[in-house]
Amino acid sequence: LSSVEPSTTLLEFLRTQTRFKSVKLGCGEGGCGACVVLISKYDPFLDRVDDFTASSCLTLLCSIHGCSITTSEGIGNSKQGFHPIHQRFAGFHASQCGFCTPGMCVSLFGALVKADKNSSPEPPAGFSKINVSDAEKSVAGNLCRCTGYRPIADVCKSFAADVDMEDLGLNSFWGKGDSKDEKISKLPRYDRNHDRKNIEFPMFLKDINHDLFIASEKHYWHKPTTLKELQRLIKLNHCNKTKIKIVVHNTAMGYYKDRQGYDKYIDISGISELLKIKKDRSGIEIGAAVTISKAIEVLREENKSDFISD
Protein backbone atom coordinates (compact mmCIF):
# COMPACT_ATOMS: atom_id res chain seq x y z
CA LEU A 1 0.00 0.00 0.00
CA SER A 2 1.40 3.37 -1.00
CA SER A 3 -0.44 5.36 1.65
CA VAL A 4 -2.13 4.29 4.86
CA GLU A 5 -3.88 6.28 7.56
CA PRO A 6 -2.15 5.00 10.73
CA SER A 7 -5.40 5.00 12.71
CA THR A 8 -7.06 2.60 10.22
CA THR A 9 -7.88 -0.83 11.61
CA LEU A 10 -7.42 -4.09 9.75
CA LEU A 11 -11.19 -4.62 9.91
CA GLU A 12 -11.89 -1.28 8.22
CA PHE A 13 -9.41 -2.09 5.48
CA LEU A 14 -10.81 -5.57 4.83
CA ARG A 15 -14.42 -4.38 4.80
CA THR A 16 -13.93 -1.31 2.61
CA GLN A 17 -11.00 -2.07 0.31
CA THR A 18 -11.01 -5.84 -0.27
CA ARG A 19 -13.47 -8.55 -1.25
CA PHE A 20 -12.87 -10.45 1.98
CA LYS A 21 -15.91 -9.31 3.90
CA SER A 22 -16.56 -12.31 6.15
CA VAL A 23 -15.09 -10.29 9.04
CA LYS A 24 -17.82 -8.30 10.79
CA LEU A 25 -17.95 -5.31 13.11
CA GLY A 26 -19.75 -6.44 16.23
CA CYS A 27 -18.70 -4.82 19.49
CA GLY A 28 -15.64 -2.94 18.28
CA GLU A 29 -13.96 -3.81 21.58
CA GLY A 30 -12.38 -7.19 20.83
CA GLY A 31 -14.99 -8.99 22.92
CA CYS A 32 -17.40 -10.68 20.49
CA GLY A 33 -15.10 -12.47 18.03
CA ALA A 34 -17.05 -11.56 14.89
CA CYS A 35 -13.96 -9.92 13.39
CA VAL A 36 -11.38 -12.61 14.22
CA VAL A 37 -8.61 -13.29 11.68
CA LEU A 38 -5.56 -15.54 11.72
CA ILE A 39 -2.24 -13.68 11.71
CA SER A 40 0.94 -15.49 10.69
CA LYS A 41 4.25 -13.85 11.57
CA TYR A 42 7.85 -14.98 11.30
CA ASP A 43 9.80 -15.09 14.56
CA PRO A 44 13.51 -14.53 13.72
CA PHE A 45 14.68 -15.62 17.17
CA LEU A 46 12.95 -18.99 17.13
CA ASP A 47 13.22 -19.28 13.32
CA ARG A 48 9.60 -20.29 12.97
CA VAL A 49 6.25 -18.93 11.83
CA ASP A 50 3.83 -18.20 14.66
CA ASP A 51 0.11 -18.38 13.94
CA PHE A 52 -2.33 -16.63 16.25
CA THR A 53 -5.85 -15.26 16.10
CA ALA A 54 -6.60 -11.59 16.69
CA SER A 55 -9.53 -9.19 16.68
CA SER A 56 -9.21 -7.18 13.47
CA CYS A 57 -11.34 -4.38 14.97
CA LEU A 58 -8.44 -3.58 17.32
CA THR A 59 -5.52 -4.48 15.06
CA LEU A 60 -4.15 -1.38 13.35
CA LEU A 61 -3.36 -1.92 9.69
CA CYS A 62 0.19 -0.58 9.97
CA SER A 63 0.97 -3.10 12.72
CA ILE A 64 0.65 -6.12 10.41
CA HIS A 65 3.57 -5.07 8.23
CA GLY A 66 5.35 -8.32 7.31
CA CYS A 67 2.46 -10.54 8.38
CA SER A 68 0.17 -12.88 6.48
CA ILE A 69 -3.58 -12.54 7.18
CA THR A 70 -6.14 -15.32 6.75
CA THR A 71 -9.89 -14.78 6.93
CA SER A 72 -12.65 -17.37 6.71
CA GLU A 73 -12.49 -17.12 2.91
CA GLY A 74 -8.83 -18.12 3.04
CA ILE A 75 -9.62 -21.28 4.97
CA GLY A 76 -12.11 -22.42 2.35
CA ASN A 77 -14.65 -21.03 -0.09
CA SER A 78 -17.17 -21.93 -2.79
CA LYS A 79 -14.56 -21.83 -5.59
CA GLN A 80 -11.77 -23.85 -4.01
CA GLY A 81 -13.95 -25.95 -1.73
CA PHE A 82 -15.09 -25.39 1.82
CA HIS A 83 -13.01 -26.45 4.79
CA PRO A 84 -14.31 -29.29 7.03
CA ILE A 85 -14.86 -26.60 9.68
CA HIS A 86 -17.36 -24.85 7.40
CA GLN A 87 -18.99 -28.13 6.46
CA ARG A 88 -19.37 -29.25 10.05
CA PHE A 89 -20.79 -25.90 11.14
CA ALA A 90 -23.48 -26.41 8.52
CA GLY A 91 -24.01 -30.10 9.24
CA PHE A 92 -24.33 -29.66 13.01
CA HIS A 93 -26.77 -26.75 12.50
CA ALA A 94 -24.36 -24.46 14.36
CA SER A 95 -25.24 -21.32 12.42
CA GLN A 96 -28.48 -19.38 12.10
CA CYS A 97 -28.09 -15.75 11.05
CA GLY A 98 -24.42 -16.44 10.28
CA PHE A 99 -23.12 -13.03 11.35
CA CYS A 100 -20.70 -14.48 13.90
CA THR A 101 -19.94 -17.79 12.14
CA PRO A 102 -16.86 -16.72 10.10
CA GLY A 103 -15.12 -15.49 13.24
CA MET A 104 -15.86 -18.76 15.00
CA CYS A 105 -14.52 -20.73 12.05
CA VAL A 106 -11.24 -18.80 12.17
CA SER A 107 -10.98 -19.15 15.96
CA LEU A 108 -11.40 -22.93 15.71
CA PHE A 109 -9.02 -23.11 12.75
CA GLY A 110 -6.38 -21.21 14.72
CA ALA A 111 -6.75 -23.65 17.61
CA LEU A 112 -6.35 -26.63 15.26
CA VAL A 113 -3.24 -25.11 13.68
CA LYS A 114 -1.70 -24.50 17.10
CA ALA A 115 -2.56 -27.98 18.39
CA ASP A 116 -1.21 -29.75 15.32
CA LYS A 117 2.17 -28.06 15.78
CA ASN A 118 2.79 -29.59 19.20
CA SER A 119 4.71 -32.77 19.89
CA SER A 120 1.72 -34.88 20.93
CA PRO A 121 1.29 -38.34 19.41
CA GLU A 122 -0.30 -38.52 15.98
CA PRO A 123 -4.11 -38.70 16.24
CA PRO A 124 -6.27 -41.18 14.31
CA ALA A 125 -6.99 -40.29 10.68
CA GLY A 126 -9.53 -37.50 10.35
CA PHE A 127 -8.82 -35.93 13.74
CA SER A 128 -6.62 -33.12 15.05
CA LYS A 129 -4.17 -33.26 17.96
CA ILE A 130 -6.49 -30.93 19.86
CA ASN A 131 -8.33 -32.35 22.87
CA VAL A 132 -11.98 -31.84 23.78
CA SER A 133 -11.24 -29.29 26.50
CA ASP A 134 -9.08 -27.06 24.28
CA ALA A 135 -11.52 -27.47 21.39
CA GLU A 136 -14.36 -26.05 23.47
CA LYS A 137 -12.14 -23.22 24.74
CA SER A 138 -11.21 -22.24 21.18
CA VAL A 139 -14.45 -20.26 20.79
CA ALA A 140 -14.55 -18.90 24.35
CA GLY A 141 -13.96 -15.42 22.92
CA ASN A 142 -16.77 -15.69 20.38
CA LEU A 143 -20.33 -14.62 21.15
CA CYS A 144 -23.47 -15.87 19.39
CA ARG A 145 -26.89 -14.36 20.02
CA CYS A 146 -29.12 -16.84 18.22
CA THR A 147 -27.73 -20.36 17.75
CA GLY A 148 -27.07 -21.55 21.28
CA TYR A 149 -23.69 -22.99 22.09
CA ARG A 150 -24.42 -26.73 22.12
CA PRO A 151 -24.11 -27.26 18.33
CA ILE A 152 -21.13 -24.88 18.17
CA ALA A 153 -19.38 -26.87 20.90
CA ASP A 154 -20.24 -30.09 19.04
CA VAL A 155 -18.48 -28.81 15.92
CA CYS A 156 -15.36 -27.96 17.91
CA LYS A 157 -15.30 -31.26 19.80
CA SER A 158 -15.80 -33.29 16.62
CA PHE A 159 -12.18 -32.54 15.64
CA ALA A 160 -10.76 -33.94 18.91
CA ALA A 161 -9.53 -37.53 18.97
CA ASP A 162 -10.71 -37.98 22.57
CA VAL A 163 -14.32 -37.01 21.80
CA ASP A 164 -17.17 -39.35 22.71
CA MET A 165 -19.19 -39.58 19.49
CA GLU A 166 -22.31 -40.36 21.50
CA ASP A 167 -21.93 -36.99 23.21
CA LEU A 168 -22.34 -35.05 19.96
CA GLY A 169 -25.77 -33.72 19.07
CA LEU A 170 -28.05 -34.00 16.06
CA ASN A 171 -26.53 -33.41 12.65
CA SER A 172 -27.14 -34.09 8.99
CA PHE A 173 -24.20 -36.50 8.58
CA TRP A 174 -25.29 -39.54 10.55
CA GLY A 175 -28.14 -41.97 10.14
CA LYS A 176 -30.11 -43.70 12.87
CA GLY A 177 -28.23 -46.68 14.26
CA ASP A 178 -24.83 -45.75 12.80
CA SER A 179 -21.89 -47.29 14.62
CA LYS A 180 -19.01 -45.22 15.97
CA ASP A 181 -16.82 -46.07 12.98
CA GLU A 182 -19.63 -45.18 10.57
CA LYS A 183 -20.12 -41.84 12.29
CA ILE A 184 -16.42 -41.03 12.04
CA SER A 185 -16.32 -41.97 8.36
CA LYS A 186 -19.33 -39.78 7.53
CA LEU A 187 -17.89 -36.61 9.04
CA PRO A 188 -16.26 -34.24 6.50
CA ARG A 189 -12.69 -35.49 6.61
CA TYR A 190 -10.04 -33.33 8.24
CA ASP A 191 -6.48 -33.54 6.92
CA ARG A 192 -4.27 -30.92 8.54
CA ASN A 193 -1.64 -31.02 5.78
CA HIS A 194 -4.13 -30.74 2.93
CA ASP A 195 -6.41 -28.24 4.64
CA ARG A 196 -3.54 -25.80 5.30
CA LYS A 197 -2.14 -25.71 1.77
CA ASN A 198 -3.94 -22.47 0.89
CA ILE A 199 -2.46 -20.50 3.80
CA GLU A 200 1.23 -21.27 3.53
CA PHE A 201 3.33 -18.39 4.82
CA PRO A 202 4.92 -16.34 1.99
CA MET A 203 8.65 -16.77 2.48
CA PHE A 204 9.51 -13.27 1.24
CA LEU A 205 7.85 -11.88 4.38
CA LYS A 206 10.62 -13.41 6.50
CA ASP A 207 12.97 -10.66 5.34
CA ILE A 208 10.63 -7.78 6.22
CA ASN A 209 11.81 -6.50 9.58
CA HIS A 210 13.13 -2.98 9.24
CA ASP A 211 12.30 0.49 10.48
CA LEU A 212 8.96 1.67 9.15
CA PHE A 213 7.66 5.22 8.83
CA ILE A 214 4.20 6.11 7.53
CA ALA A 215 2.69 9.58 7.48
CA SER A 216 -0.79 10.89 6.73
CA GLU A 217 -2.40 14.29 7.09
CA LYS A 218 -3.38 13.55 10.69
CA HIS A 219 -1.04 10.92 12.10
CA TYR A 220 2.43 9.40 11.93
CA TRP A 221 3.43 5.78 12.40
CA HIS A 222 6.92 4.73 13.46
CA LYS A 223 8.16 1.17 13.83
CA PRO A 224 11.69 1.17 15.25
CA THR A 225 13.71 -2.05 15.43
CA THR A 226 16.13 -1.05 18.22
CA LEU A 227 15.77 0.38 21.72
CA LYS A 228 18.15 3.17 20.79
CA GLU A 229 15.86 4.30 17.98
CA LEU A 230 12.82 4.04 20.29
CA GLN A 231 14.51 6.26 22.86
CA ARG A 232 15.38 8.78 20.17
CA LEU A 233 11.78 8.93 18.95
CA ILE A 234 10.35 9.35 22.44
CA LYS A 235 12.84 12.11 23.27
CA LEU A 236 12.14 13.88 19.98
CA ASN A 237 8.38 13.77 20.46
CA HIS A 238 8.70 14.93 24.07
CA CYS A 239 10.60 17.98 22.89
CA ASN A 240 7.96 18.70 20.25
CA LYS A 241 5.15 18.16 22.79
CA THR A 242 3.32 15.78 20.48
CA LYS A 243 1.00 13.14 21.91
CA ILE A 244 2.29 9.65 21.19
CA LYS A 245 0.91 6.16 21.74
CA ILE A 246 3.10 3.10 22.26
CA VAL A 247 1.54 0.19 20.36
CA VAL A 248 2.11 -3.56 20.48
CA HIS A 249 -1.22 -5.24 19.74
CA ASN A 250 -3.44 -2.26 20.61
CA THR A 251 -5.96 -4.13 22.76
CA ALA A 252 -6.40 -1.06 24.97
CA MET A 253 -8.20 0.76 22.15
CA GLY A 254 -11.33 -1.30 22.72
CA TYR A 255 -11.57 0.04 26.25
CA TYR A 256 -10.27 3.60 26.11
CA LYS A 257 -11.84 4.60 22.75
CA ASP A 258 -9.12 7.16 22.08
CA ARG A 259 -8.00 6.31 18.56
CA GLN A 260 -8.14 9.92 17.33
CA GLY A 261 -6.41 11.39 20.38
CA TYR A 262 -2.81 10.82 19.29
CA ASP A 263 -0.48 12.55 16.88
CA LYS A 264 1.98 9.68 16.50
CA TYR A 265 1.99 5.92 16.98
CA ILE A 266 5.16 4.03 17.86
CA ASP A 267 4.99 0.29 17.21
CA ILE A 268 7.47 -1.60 19.43
CA SER A 269 6.60 -5.09 18.18
CA GLY A 270 9.71 -5.19 15.98
CA ILE A 271 12.28 -4.29 18.64
CA SER A 272 14.45 -7.35 19.09
CA GLU A 273 15.45 -6.54 22.69
CA LEU A 274 11.78 -6.52 23.73
CA LEU A 275 10.97 -9.83 22.03
CA LYS A 276 13.59 -11.97 23.72
CA ILE A 277 12.89 -14.61 26.33
CA LYS A 278 15.98 -15.32 28.40
CA LYS A 279 16.34 -18.31 30.72
CA ASP A 280 19.09 -18.82 33.28
CA ARG A 281 19.55 -20.08 36.83
CA SER A 282 18.11 -16.91 38.30
CA GLY A 283 14.82 -17.28 36.44
CA ILE A 284 13.11 -16.28 33.20
CA GLU A 285 13.25 -12.79 31.71
CA ILE A 286 10.38 -12.03 29.33
CA GLY A 287 10.56 -9.06 26.97
CA ALA A 288 7.91 -6.34 27.23
CA ALA A 289 6.63 -7.00 23.69
CA VAL A 290 6.25 -10.77 24.12
CA THR A 291 2.59 -11.79 23.87
CA ILE A 292 0.82 -13.21 26.90
CA SER A 293 0.02 -16.42 25.01
CA LYS A 294 3.70 -16.95 24.15
CA ALA A 295 4.73 -16.21 27.73
CA ILE A 296 2.26 -18.82 28.98
CA GLU A 297 3.60 -21.31 26.43
CA VAL A 298 7.17 -20.77 27.63
CA LEU A 299 6.20 -21.09 31.29
CA ARG A 300 4.28 -24.27 30.62
CA GLU A 301 7.23 -25.80 28.84
CA GLU A 302 9.59 -24.74 31.60
CA ASN A 303 7.51 -26.12 34.44
CA LYS A 304 5.90 -29.03 32.61
CA SER A 305 2.54 -28.17 34.11
CA ASP A 306 -0.54 -26.19 33.15
CA PHE A 307 -1.14 -22.67 34.37
CA ILE A 308 -4.79 -21.88 34.92
CA SER A 309 -5.86 -18.24 34.71
CA ASP A 310 -8.63 -16.88 36.88
N, C-alpha and C positions, 0 to 999 in steps of 0.2 A: 504494500500500500504506500502510495507516495505521500499522502497526508492523512493524519489521524488526529482527531480531537482527543487529548489525553483523558478526558472524563468519560469517554464513551465506554460502555460495558460490552462484553462479548455478546451478551444476549441482544442488545440493541443492534449490533452489527449483523448478527445472524438473521434476525427478524426483518431488517430493513434493506440489507445489501446482498443477501444470498438467497438461494432457493431452499436452504435447509431450515425449515420453519417448524420442525417438530418441537423445538424448545419453546416453552410458553412463559409468559410473565404472570406469576401467581401472586405471591406475597411481596416480592421485591426485597426480601430480607434474608434470603438464604434458608428459609425455614420450611418450605413446602415441597421442594424437590422437583417442581414442574419444569425447571430450566436446567436440570443436571446434564452435564456433558462429561466425556472422558478426555482427560488431558494426558498426553504422553510427552515426557521430557527426559532428555539425556542427562545422566549424572556423571560428570567427568571424574569424580573421585572414586566412585564405585564401578565405573566403566559399564554402566547398564542403563537401560531405559526404564524409568519409573512410570507406571500408569496409575492415575488416581482420578476420582470423580470430583467435580466442583460445581458450585452454583454459578451459572453464567451471568446471573443478574448482579452478582457482586464482583465478578472477575473483570478487571479493566482490560480492554483490548490490547493496550500497549504491553501489559504484563505477560502476555503469552508469546512474546517474541522468541522464536526458536522452538516452539512447541507444536505438537500435532494435536488437532482437535477432532474428536469423533462424536457425532450426534446419533440419534436413533436411526437416521437414514444410512449412516455409515456402517452400522451393524448389519443391516439387511433392508431390502426394499423390494418393490414390486417388479423392478427390472432385473435385478441380479438374484432375486430370491430372498425370502424373509428368513431371518434367523430363528432357530428353535425357540428362543425366548419370545419372539413375537407370536409364533405359532401356538405356543403353550398358553400365552396370555389370552389368546382367542379361544382355544379349546377348553380352558378351565373357566371360561366366562368371567374373566378377571378384569374386564373393562366395560364400562357403560358409556358415559359421555366421551371418554377417551382423552380428555384434556390433560390429565396427569400421567397417562400411560407411557408416553415416550421417555419421560424422566425416570420412571420406575424401571423400564427396560434397560436404560443405560446404567442405573445404579446396580441392578443385578448383574449386568454384563461386567461392570468393573469389579464386582466381588468375585466373579468366576475367573477373570483374568488374574487377579491377585492370588486366589487360591491355587490355581493351576501352576503358578510359578514356584510354589513352595516345594520342599523336599519330601512331602508325604508319599506313601506308597501309591502306585498307579491304581486308579479306581477301575471298576468294571466298565466295559465298553458302554458308551452312551451316557456316562455320568462324569461329573466334575470332581475335583479333589475337595471341594467345599463340603462342610458338614451341615446338618440340618439347622443347628443353632446359628451359625454364621450366615446361612442362606436367609433365614428369617430376619436377621439383623441388617441385611443388605439394603432393605427398603425402610429402615427405621426413620430415615430422614425424609421420607416421601409421604405426603398426605393425600387422601382420596375422600371426597365428600359423598360419593354415591354408590360405589361398588360394595363396600364392606371388605374387610381385610382377609377373610377366610380364603376365598379363591386366589387372592394375590399371594398369600403365604403358601398356598398349595403349589403355585407355579414355581416359587423360589425353592421350596423343598424338593420338588420333583427332580432337580439337578443334583441333589446330594446322594451319595452312594449309601449312606446310612438311613435313608428314609424308609418308613414303613408304608408300602404302597396302599395298604388298607386304611391308612390315616388320611389319604388324599380324597378330596371331595368329588362331586359329580363333574364330569367332563364329556366332551364329544369324541374322545378317542377310544374309550373302552366299551365293551359290550357286557351284558349281564352274564355273570358266571365266568368271566375271563380269569385265568390263573395269573399268578404273579409274573411269570415269564412272559405271558401274552401281553400283560399290561405294559411291561417294560418295552417290549418290541413295538408296541403301537404308539408309543410316545414319539414325537418328532425327534429324530436322533441328534444328539449333541456330540460334535467332534471338535475339541478345542483347537486342534491344528488347522483344520479346514475352515472353521467358523471365524478364525482371526486373520485369514489371508487378506481381507480387504482393508485392514487397519495396520498394516506393517509400518513401522516408524521410518520415515524418509531419512536415509543416512546423511544427506547433506546438512540436516539440521544439527548434527553432532558438532559441527564446526562453528555454529553461531553462538558465540559467547563473548561479546565485546561491548564496550561502552556504547550506550544508545542515547541519542538526544532527539526529541521530537517537540516541535513547537507549533502552536496554533494561535489564533487571535487572542484567546483567553488564558490558555494554560501552557505550561512547559512540562515535559517528561524527561527525567534523567535516569539512566540505569548505569551506575558505576560498577566496576568489577573489582575494585580494591578499596580497602578501608581508607587509604590515603586520599583517594579521589572523593570518597564520601565526606570525609572531614573537610576537604576543600570546598565542596558544594555547600555544606551546612554553614561554614564560616562566611562564605560569599553571600548567601541568602540572608544571614543574620545581619550583615553589614547593610544590605539593601532593604532590610525590613520587609521582606516578602514573606507571605504565609506559605509554609511548605508542609507536605504530608509525607511521612515515611510509609512506604507500601511494601508489603510482602505478598499476602493473598487477599488483602482488603476486606476481610470479613466484618470489620467494624462499621463499614458503610451501611450495612443493613440496619444497624442500631442507631447510629448517630445522625444519619440522613444529612450529611454535610458535604456532598459531592462538589457543589459549586463554591464552597467556601475557601478554596485554596488556589494560590497562584501557581505553585509548582509541586509536582509529584517526584519523589525520589524512590525508585524501586531498588531495594537492597537484596533481591532474590538471586542476583548474579555475583555477589561478593564472596569469593572463595573462602575467606577467613570466617565468614558467618555460616558457612554450610558444612563445616567440618565437624566430625564426631570423633573425639579423642578418648582413647581408653588407656589407663595405666593403673598402677597399684593404688594410687590415691583415689581413684574413682573414674567417672565418666564426665567428660566436658562436652556439652551439646551447644552448637552454634545457635545464635539468636534467630537465624533464618531457617533453621531446620523445622520441618512441619511436625505437628504433634503426632500424626500417625506414624511418621518415620521414627520419631523418638520412642514411641511405644514399642515399635517393632524391634529397635535396638535393645531396649531394656528387657523385652521378653526373651530375646536370644541370649542376652547376658545372664539372666537369672534362671532361664529354663522353666519359667512359670508364667501364668497369665496374670495380667494386671487388670483389675476390674474397676472401672470408673463409676463414681456415684452418679 
